[in-house]
Amino acid sequence: MAAHVESGTMPGLVTLVSRRGEVHVDAIGVGAIGGDPVRRDSIFRITSMTKPITAVAAMILVEECKLRLDDPVDRLLPELADRRVLRRLAGPLDDTEPARRPISVRDLLTFRLGLGMVLGPPDVYPIQKAVSELQIVGFGPPDPSTPHGPDEWIRRLGTLPLMHQPGEIWMYNTGSYVLGVLIARASGQPLEAFLRERIFEPLGMKDTGFSVPAAQLDRPVDAYWPDAETGAPVLYDAAGDSRWSRPPAFPDGAAGLVSAVDDYLAFGLMMLNKGKHGSERILSRHSIEAMTTDQLTPVQKAASAFAGLWEGHGWGFGVAVVKRRGGVAASPGRYGWDGGFGTSWSTDPAEDLVAILMTQRVAFRPWSATYLDFWTSVYQAIDD
């Protein structure tokens, strides 16, 4: 992995592999270009690695019967009742038909609520222009600075028609944002308070949250975008004045968390241990098994804008699941997810393994050589 730092692709990275109780960690490079070395306890913006945590929080409430997977969300989210649906994705916002059924909790967990990311220019899709004008997060780069609190955010979302009928198609991202609002209302607590009480504190995840405390601002790494022409890292979010240096108006259940590698290891090990961490039980074995089972039909996958993702993969509740052995690292039953700022996690029950990659440069599967080389290296290292 050092080659990716030496080439200038990544300023720094932290890798962790845990197998059968043995943990190996490397911290390579710097936390900021021209700055101090990256450390094992450096704090990273984990962006979409937030989604599995949000899904676990929702399943805690399902187990407590405060939510039910196939119940409509209307009771707690009346803003999303009586939905209208676009007749054509590229059509005008008033060309709609009634939703055939309400949105369910399951729809949020599996990204089948009928709203999500659209790959295309706003002048082709009026729905995208409307999302931008409403300042609704969930359709663009991770950014916790949206000015709207959860109630106003869901009210604004409720003014939009759905892009597709509920349950019809997998659409990325927005389900986790809505799920965060639902969790807060079902639990009677702000999202971060619920996550801290029910997940972070029991797992010892002391460095995970929606912002970094002022006393810890020496620990986050800088975040970088690639230059459009050269690919070289360009500063996006500096640690000292980070967008994540203050509590957000909208706690982002899809991509808002920061964390450190050992914190996320605790989460990954809890998943590996079927919901337990030491003497603490976060979820039942049955909930973990449901979360890590492919919930999508072939038709739903084929209709997805991310159709290439499904070559050998499925989607459970907040995690992708490997379905077949199509390469060195394609271990059937392995599950996890990645973050758009260059982070990645998987738990592999068959190998008794948890592995985590933390970088600070935007990168996406399956095109990132850093991701690909990390996962190949993890699996080629297994010798038994």
PyMOL commands that set and color helices and strands:
alter all, ss='L'
color gray80, all
select helices_A, chain A and resi 2-6+47-63+73-75+78-80+105-109+126-134+150-157+174-187+191-203+214-216+261-272+285-291+298-303+307-310+349-351+369-380
alter helices_A, ss='H'
color red, helices_A
select strands_A, chain A and resi 12-19+22-29+44-45+84-86+96-98+223-226+233-237+258-259+276-277+280-281+313-315+320-322+335-339+343-348+353-359
alter strands_A, ss='S'
color yellow, strands_A
deselect
rebuild
show_as cartoon
